[in-house]
Amino acid sequence: MTDDDLLSRADAIAERAYAPYSNFHVGVAVLLRDGTVIEGVNVENASYPLTVCGEKNAISTAITEGYGPGDFEAIAVNASPCGGCRQWLWQMKFDRVIFRNAGKVVTMAPDELLPETFDDL
């Protein structure tokens, strides 16, 4: 699967986001090393800190399916990941992150997105 295909899947799944407060629909597609793709969306809550980011949704689903750090090849997001998600991306050892930012498609390594990460224990 190409990075463009992965980003297209993120764009398509964004329609399923539950974002009644911000109306900001985030779609995510995660490519695992075995070729599996897992999708996720943001799910908002009236208590805004309880909102689940699309990245966390997809990564948590992958973990539930038995995947772990090192199994993640790439993630495509239709928006720039937040700071908290950037830590998740680094900790799960993604090779690359593909996202839209200011109308451009950007590809970066997680440590480029968050240069001062918390180390794994």
SULQUI-V138625 format. One record per backbone hydrogen bond with DSSP energy under -1.0 kcal/mol. CO is the residue of the C=O (numbers start at 1). NH is the residue of the N-H. E is the energy in kcal/mol with one decimal. If there is no record, write none. Layout:
co=CO nh=NH e=E
co=CO nh=NH e=E
//
This chain:
co=2 nh=6 e=-2.2
co=3 nh=7 e=-2.4
co=4 nh=8 e=-2.2
co=5 nh=9 e=-1.9
co=6 nh=10 e=-1.8
co=7 nh=11 e=-2.5
co=8 nh=12 e=-2.2
co=9 nh=13 e=-2.4
co=10 nh=14 e=-1.3
co=12 nh=15 e=-1.1
co=13 nh=16 e=-2.3
co=14 nh=17 e=-1.8
co=18 nh=44 e=-3.2
co=19 nh=23 e=-1.7
co=26 nh=42 e=-1.3
co=27 nh=78 e=-1.8
co=28 nh=40 e=-1.9
co=29 nh=76 e=-2.7
co=30 nh=38 e=-2.1
co=31 nh=73 e=-2.5
co=31 nh=74 e=-1.7
co=32 nh=35 e=-2.4
co=36 nh=32 e=-3.0
co=38 nh=30 e=-3.2
co=40 nh=28 e=-2.3
co=42 nh=18 e=-2.1
co=43 nh=52 e=-2.7
co=46 nh=48 e=-1.2
co=47 nh=50 e=-2.9
co=48 nh=51 e=-2.0
co=52 nh=43 e=-2.5
co=53 nh=57 e=-2.2
co=54 nh=58 e=-2.5
co=55 nh=59 e=-2.7
co=56 nh=60 e=-2.6
co=57 nh=61 e=-1.9
co=58 nh=62 e=-2.2
co=59 nh=63 e=-2.4
co=60 nh=64 e=-2.4
co=61 nh=65 e=-1.7
co=62 nh=67 e=-2.4
co=63 nh=66 e=-1.6
co=68 nh=71 e=-2.5
co=71 nh=33 e=-2.7
co=73 nh=95 e=-1.6
co=73 nh=96 e=-1.5
co=74 nh=31 e=-3.2
co=75 nh=98 e=-3.2
co=76 nh=29 e=-2.1
co=82 nh=86 e=-1.9
co=83 nh=87 e=-1.4
co=84 nh=88 e=-1.5
co=85 nh=89 e=-2.7
co=86 nh=90 e=-2.0
co=87 nh=91 e=-2.8
co=88 nh=92 e=-2.2
co=89 nh=94 e=-1.9
co=90 nh=93 e=-1.4
co=92 nh=70 e=-1.9
co=96 nh=75 e=-1.4
co=97 nh=108 e=-2.2
co=98 nh=77 e=-2.6
co=99 nh=106 e=-3.3
co=101 nh=104 e=-1.8
co=104 nh=101 e=-2.7
co=106 nh=99 e=-2.6
co=108 nh=97 e=-2.9
co=109 nh=112 e=-1.3
co=109 nh=113 e=-1.5
co=110 nh=114 e=-2.0
//
